C-alpha cells in the first residue's frame, strides 16, 4: 500500500479504542506512531480479560491488535517530572499529538495543548472526547455504547417500538472504530493545511459528534419537522414493512437466514427481479407489469416475493442473485463477512505476525486504499516493547536511560 503518511510522526497518549484506532489507521498509512503507555500497567485495555463470554489471550488480543497495529510502544510515566520532560523531548520530533485524556487529567499530567505546544509550536494537537471539548460535560468520560450509540440516536432509531427497551450496539468498539476513522481523516486534513499554510491547527472529534453524524439524515429531517413523532420507525423482525414498493425489505430464506432487497425504483426491474426469483410469469400479470400497477398492488406483489425467497435456502440465493440488476444483499453474520469473497478480493482483511509465535492474526483493514493497493502492517506492540531502542534512536545515552528506568519514569 502506498504509504501516504511516510515521514509523519504521531505521539499518542491514549487508551482503549476510539482514539488509538485513529493512530492505527495512520500507521496503516505509513506514519510512525509512538504509543506512550504506563510503564507498569500499559494501556488500560490490556487489562481486559473477558470479552462478554470469551477469554482474551493477551498476546493475541484483537482488542489490542485492531487499534494498535504497527505502532511502537514506549513506557513512560507521564505523571512524573522526568516522564513529562521526556515526553516533551519526544513531542519536539513529532507532527501530531493525539490524546483522549479528559481535560482535568490533561492539566494534571501537563499534556494539554499549552504544554505540548510549548515544546513544539508547530505540532497538530488532537483531542478525542466522549462529548466534545466544550460545554458542561467536557470533563465527562464515556464509551461508544453511551456517547455514540445511545446518545447519538442510533439505538432508538433501530429499536422497534414493540420492544421493552432499546437494542444494544452491534458488538465491541462499534462507534469507537467509526469515530477513530473520523479522527484520522481530520488529522490528514490538518496535515494538508499545515503543509499549505504553515498553520498548526487543533483537531477535535467526539463520539457524540460521530454518533449524530451517523444519524444525521434522520436528525436533519427531525429538525425540519419538530412536531411530527415517529418519523422513522423500525418494525419487529418478521413483520412485513412496505409502502408502495414490493422490492424493498428483509426476506427470510428456507433455512432461516435473510436476503435484503433494496430496488428503489421497481419499474425498470420488474422482469429482472421476478425472473431471478423464479416467478417470471408475475412480470406479465397486469397487476405487476408496470411501475404504476405494481406500486398500486404492492401487498400482493410483496407476498409473491416473500414466498419465492422463502422456498429456497440462503446459499441458493447467494448464487442466483449474482446476476440480478436490482440491488440486493445477504444479511451476513460476522463469520460470513470474514469469508466474503468480495471482502477478500479487495484486500479488506490482512494478516500480522503474532507475538506468541503462533498462526498469523487476521485483522480488518481500514476502509481507505491508495492506488488500489490493500493495506499492510505489523502487529500491535507489547507494552513498552520499544522503549529502550526508541530512546536510543532519540539520542539518549544508556546512562540516562538506566537512570530513568531506576526512577520508574520509563520501562
Beta strands, then each sheet from edge to edge (+ up, - down):
strand 1: 9-13
strand 2: 32-37
strand 3: 50-51
strand 4: 54-55
strand 5: 72-75
strand 6: 96-99
strand 7: 124-129
strand 8: 202-206
strand 9: 248-252
strand 10: 258-262
strand 11: 328-330
strand 12: 349-352
strand 13: 361-364
sheet 1: 5+ 2+ 1+ 6+ 7+ 8+
sheet 2: 3+ 4-
sheet 3: 9+ 10- 11+
sheet 4: 12+ 13-
end
